[in-house]
Every structure is written in structure tokens, then in C-alpha cells.
């Protein structure tokens, strides 16, 4: 289950980037949902 760890790390990186860019919580939630489905 190494891929799970990688995707989890990528998701955290994306969330951090999204927060820095000032994305709305809606967009951040979309990133979470999108990554969970994959």
C-alpha cells in the first residue's frame, strides 16, 4: 500500500498549496473528494 502513502502526501501538498493560493474552502473540499475517489 505504498501508493496510498504517496497519494496522501500529494493530497497534503495540494491542500497546502491551495491554502497559500487562497482557494475557497469549497475548492479545497473538492480536492479532498477528488483525491479520495482515486
C-alpha positions as CSV (number, residue, x, y, z in Angstrom):
1,X,0.0,0.0,0.0
2,X,2.8,2.4,-0.8
3,X,0.7,4.3,-3.4
4,X,-1.8,5.2,-0.6
5,X,1.0,6.9,1.3
6,X,2.2,8.7,-1.9
7,X,-1.3,10.0,-2.8
8,X,-1.9,11.0,0.9
9,X,1.3,13.1,0.8
10,X,0.4,14.6,-2.6
11,X,-3.0,15.5,-1.2
12,X,-1.5,17.3,1.7
13,X,0.9,19.2,-0.6
14,X,-2.1,20.2,-2.8
15,X,-4.1,21.4,0.2
16,X,-1.1,23.4,1.5
17,X,-0.7,24.9,-2.0
18,X,-4.4,25.6,-2.2
19,X,-4.4,27.4,1.1
20,X,-1.3,29.5,0.1
21,X,-3.1,30.5,-3.1
22,X,-6.2,31.4,-1.1
23,X,-8.6,29.0,-2.6
24,X,-12.1,28.9,-1.1
25,X,-13.0,26.1,1.3
26,X,-15.2,24.7,-1.5
27,X,-12.3,24.2,-3.8
28,X,-10.2,22.7,-1.0
29,X,-13.1,20.2,-0.2
30,X,-13.2,19.4,-3.9
31,X,-9.5,18.5,-3.9
32,X,-10.1,16.2,-0.9
33,X,-13.0,14.4,-2.5
34,X,-11.2,14.1,-5.8
35,X,-8.1,12.6,-4.2
36,X,-10.2,10.2,-2.1
37,X,-12.1,8.8,-5.1
38,X,-8.8,8.0,-7.0
